[in-house]
Amino acid sequence: MTSAVPVLLSSSSVFPEPTAAAFELAAALGYDGIEVMVWTDAVSQDAGALRGLAAHYGVPVLAVHAPCLLVTQRVWSSDPWERLRRSAVLAETLGAPTVVVHPPFSWQRDYARTFADGLRTLRDAHPQVRFAVENMFPVRMAGREFVPYQPGWDPTEVGYDAYTLDLSHCAASRADALALADAMGDRLEHVHLGDGSGLGRDEHLVPGRGNQPCGELLGALAGNAFQGAVAVEVATRGARSRTVREADLRESLAFARRHLAAVDGGSPGRSATADQPAS
């Protein structure tokens, strides 16, 4: 089954294998493209290397995930704005329309205070790129809960020009994924496809192995002529072998294609005829 919605493989899905392995596996399994997670792997930061891999394997880079993780706070620069700027340049160079970005951490007070205005400035400087802010989740430890993001884990409470909906993060936050997709509305630009059991932690399970409405959401996106992309972002670091990892990624792709081809006619997603979000 095929779908008009491209299904990408996030390079994070092959960890601990390197970025180059994502291109190899995406080509072998038939993914439509790659979402590059920019992290400490030098290849993930190098436009020339990524362009070479895309050409060699015939798999384009269609999204760039900015280095927003705790382990990537020194990638390119300690300045979060410089990291976003370089992510935008990388996306432009590779022809990728989307940069995925997390909300600021709670301790990044100056960055958080200017985040919304700064994204608009970057958008104006890089008009070919959409900065899609991702929903996150609270952290629960020793029976306590805290939100390590400012002003919170739900970007729709602030309002941005574009969003990434992460289904595993919905499970971790115990949020209603379909309701959050509706709140994002026509500004839903990008989807991270992974599942979760609702136990309050980020799991990134193969879709269908948790309790999230992954299939229902994908059907609704297809039915609404969604114009963004779906990126498989699952955790395979526990895979006992490359064969097991490959099987998980094949299953994830088949799940996405099957449900995207089963047109549902629901409401989530940015449609082909929807007006662009106001600035």
C-alpha distance (Angstrom), angle and dihedral (degrees) to the residues before:
residue distance angle dihedral
M1 . . .
T2 3.77 . .
S3 3.79 133.9 .
A4 3.76 137.1 -162.6
V5 3.82 87.7 -127.3
P6 3.83 110.2 86.5
V7 3.79 116.3 -126.3
L8 3.79 112.6 -146.8
L9 3.78 131.8 -167.4
S10 3.79 113.9 -130.8
S11 3.77 109.5 -137.4
S12 3.82 86.6 -135.4
S13 3.81 87.2 69.4
V14 3.81 92.2 71.6
F15 3.82 96.2 49.6
P16 3.02 128.0 164.9
E17 3.80 84.3 35.0
P18 3.83 112.7 79.6
T19 3.79 129.1 -100.2
A20 3.80 92.7 -95.3
A21 3.82 89.9 62.3
A22 3.80 90.1 61.6
F23 3.80 90.8 61.9
E24 3.80 91.5 47.6
L25 3.80 93.1 50.3
A26 3.80 94.5 41.6
A27 3.80 90.2 54.5
A28 3.79 93.7 45.5
L29 3.81 93.9 48.7
G30 3.81 98.5 40.1
Y31 3.81 103.5 -110.9
D32 3.81 116.1 165.6
G33 3.79 96.0 -130.4
I34 3.79 148.9 -33.0
E35 3.78 134.8 -90.1
V36 3.79 105.1 -152.3
M37 3.78 114.7 -143.7
V38 3.80 103.7 -151.8
W39 3.78 106.8 -140.4
T40 3.79 141.6 130.2
D41 3.83 93.7 -51.7
A42 3.82 102.2 102.7
V43 3.81 91.8 -142.9
S44 3.80 90.6 61.8
Q45 3.82 89.1 59.3
D46 3.80 97.5 45.5
A47 3.81 118.4 89.0
G48 3.80 92.8 -166.9
A49 3.80 93.6 51.8
L50 3.80 92.2 45.9
R51 3.80 91.9 48.0
G52 3.79 89.3 51.5
L53 3.80 92.7 50.4
A54 3.80 91.7 47.2
A55 3.80 90.9 51.7
H56 3.80 94.7 43.9
Y57 3.80 95.0 50.6
G58 3.81 97.6 31.1
V59 3.81 91.7 -124.5
P60 3.83 116.9 125.9
V61 3.79 126.0 -143.5
L62 3.81 104.4 -118.1
A63 3.81 100.8 169.4
V64 3.80 138.1 25.5
H65 3.80 122.1 -152.5
A66 3.79 108.3 -148.9
P67 3.83 117.0 -130.1
C68 3.82 97.6 -96.5
L69 3.81 101.3 137.8
L70 3.80 124.1 106.9
V71 3.81 89.5 -110.7
T72 3.82 92.4 53.0
Q73 3.80 100.2 50.8
R74 3.82 90.2 112.4
V75 3.80 98.0 41.8
W76 3.82 108.1 122.6
S77 3.80 92.1 -18.8
S78 3.80 143.5 -8.2
D79 3.83 86.7 -121.8
P80 3.84 108.8 92.6
W81 3.81 91.3 -153.6
E82 3.79 91.3 55.9
R83 3.81 89.2 50.1
L84 3.82 90.3 53.0
R85 3.79 92.3 45.6
R86 3.79 91.7 52.0
S87 3.80 90.5 45.9
A88 3.80 88.5 55.3
V89 3.80 91.9 49.0
L90 3.81 90.2 48.9
A91 3.81 91.0 50.1
E92 3.81 92.1 48.1
T93 3.80 91.9 48.4
L94 3.80 91.6 51.3
G95 3.81 95.6 41.0
A96 3.81 92.8 -115.6
P97 3.82 112.5 152.1
T98 3.82 98.1 -157.6
V99 3.79 136.9 60.7
V100 3.81 113.3 -170.4
V101 3.80 113.6 -147.2
H102 3.81 134.4 179.4
P103 3.80 123.9 -135.8
P104 3.82 112.8 -98.2
F105 3.78 119.7 -83.0
S106 3.78 113.7 -106.4
W107 3.82 92.2 -110.5
Q108 3.83 92.2 54.8
R109 3.79 91.5 84.1
D110 3.81 99.5 159.6
Y111 3.80 92.0 44.4
A112 3.80 91.5 47.7
R113 3.79 93.5 48.7
T114 3.82 92.1 57.2
F115 3.82 99.0 29.6
A116 3.81 99.9 109.9
D117 3.82 94.3 43.4
G118 3.79 91.5 43.3
L119 3.79 92.2 53.9
R120 3.81 89.7 53.1
T121 3.80 90.0 51.1
L122 3.80 90.9 50.6
R123 3.80 90.8 46.7
D124 3.79 90.1 53.9
A125 3.81 90.5 49.4
H126 3.83 92.6 46.5
P127 3.81 105.5 32.1
Q128 3.82 94.2 168.9
V129 3.81 91.3 62.6
R130 3.81 130.0 74.3
F131 3.81 117.3 -152.4
A132 3.81 103.7 -145.0
V133 3.82 112.0 -164.1
E134 3.80 113.0 -145.2
N135 3.80 128.9 -137.6
M136 3.80 111.9 -118.5
F137 3.83 133.5 -176.0
P138 3.81 143.8 -123.3
V139 3.79 120.1 -95.0
R140 3.79 118.3 -123.1
M141 3.80 119.6 -159.2
A142 3.81 131.1 163.0
G143 3.77 91.6 -9.1
R144 3.79 93.5 -51.9
E145 3.80 130.4 107.1
F146 3.78 130.1 -149.9
V147 3.79 134.5 168.0
P148 3.82 112.2 -130.3
Y149 3.82 93.3 -166.7
Q150 3.78 132.2 84.6
P151 2.97 123.0 -102.4
G152 3.83 88.8 -4.8
W153 3.80 147.6 -59.9
D154 3.85 95.8 -87.8
P155 3.84 110.4 75.8
T156 3.82 92.8 -167.9
E157 3.79 89.0 71.1
V158 3.80 87.5 68.6
G159 3.80 100.5 30.2
Y160 3.81 124.9 -129.7
D161 3.78 135.7 -171.8
A162 3.82 93.4 -109.1
Y163 3.79 138.7 14.0
T164 3.78 141.9 -157.9
L165 3.81 114.5 -147.1
D166 3.81 112.6 -150.3
L167 3.81 112.7 -166.8
S168 3.79 95.5 -164.4
H169 3.79 88.6 54.0
C170 3.81 88.9 51.1
A171 3.80 88.2 57.3
A172 3.81 92.0 47.0
S173 3.81 91.6 50.6
R174 3.81 91.7 40.4
A175 3.79 88.3 -126.3
D176 3.80 125.7 153.1
A177 3.80 102.1 -106.1
L178 3.80 94.6 -159.0
A179 3.80 92.1 49.0
L180 3.80 90.6 48.9
A181 3.81 90.4 49.5
D182 3.81 88.6 52.0
A183 3.82 90.1 49.9
M184 3.81 89.4 52.5
G185 3.79 88.7 49.3
D186 3.79 117.1 160.9
R187 3.80 90.1 -3.0
L188 3.81 92.7 67.9
E189 3.79 100.6 116.0
H190 3.79 106.1 161.8
V191 3.81 139.9 19.2
H192 3.78 129.8 -151.0
L193 3.78 105.4 -151.4
G194 3.78 114.1 -150.0
D195 3.78 133.3 116.6
G196 3.77 136.0 -125.6
S197 3.77 139.0 -167.2
G198 3.80 96.8 -134.8
L199 3.80 93.3 -114.6
G200 3.78 91.2 133.6
R201 3.79 98.7 -101.2
D202 3.80 134.8 96.3
E203 3.81 107.2 -100.8
H204 3.83 109.5 158.5
L205 3.78 93.2 -155.0
V206 3.78 123.4 -177.6
P207 3.84 105.0 -85.5
G208 3.78 111.4 -93.0
R209 3.81 94.0 31.5
G210 3.80 95.1 87.7
N211 3.79 136.6 42.5
Q212 3.78 101.9 -95.7
P213 3.84 120.0 118.3
C214 3.80 91.7 -114.6
G215 3.81 96.3 146.2
E216 3.79 94.1 43.6
L217 3.80 91.7 50.8
L218 3.81 93.1 48.7
G219 3.80 91.5 48.8
A220 3.79 90.4 51.2
L221 3.81 91.5 49.4
A222 3.80 91.8 51.7
G223 3.79 91.3 46.1
N224 3.79 90.5 53.8
A225 3.84 93.9 50.2
F226 3.80 90.8 -112.9
Q227 3.81 109.9 -154.9
G228 3.78 99.0 -162.1
A229 3.79 131.2 78.2
V230 3.79 136.5 -99.0
A231 3.80 115.2 -136.8
V232 3.79 120.2 -163.0
E233 3.80 105.8 -132.3
V234 3.79 108.7 176.1
A235 3.79 131.8 149.8
T236 3.80 112.6 -114.1
R237 3.80 98.6 158.0
G238 3.79 88.5 109.6
A239 3.80 92.8 55.7
R240 3.80 110.8 125.7
S241 3.80 92.7 -141.4
R242 3.80 145.0 -1.1
T243 3.82 87.3 -97.1
V244 3.81 91.7 58.9
R245 3.81 91.8 45.6
E246 3.80 90.7 50.2
A247 3.81 90.9 49.6
D248 3.82 91.4 52.5
L249 3.80 91.9 49.9
R250 3.81 91.9 46.3
E251 3.81 90.4 51.0
S252 3.81 91.1 48.8
L253 3.79 92.5 51.1
A254 3.82 92.1 47.7
F255 3.82 90.2 50.3
A256 3.80 91.9 51.1
R257 3.80 94.8 46.6
R258 3.79 93.2 46.0
H259 3.79 95.1 52.4
L260 3.79 95.9 38.8
A261 3.81 88.7 54.2
A262 3.82 91.7 50.9
V263 3.80 98.1 79.2
D264 3.79 110.2 -145.8
G265 3.80 103.8 177.1
G266 3.80 93.7 -136.9
S267 3.75 128.5 146.0
P268 3.84 112.8 -108.0
G269 3.77 121.2 106.7
R270 3.76 146.5 36.6
S271 3.82 107.9 -65.2
A272 3.75 128.7 -148.2
T273 3.79 91.5 -111.8
A274 3.79 99.8 39.2
D275 3.79 119.4 116.8
Q276 3.79 114.9 -108.2
P277 3.81 113.6 -102.6
A278 3.76 116.5 -89.8
S279 3.77 117.6 -106.1
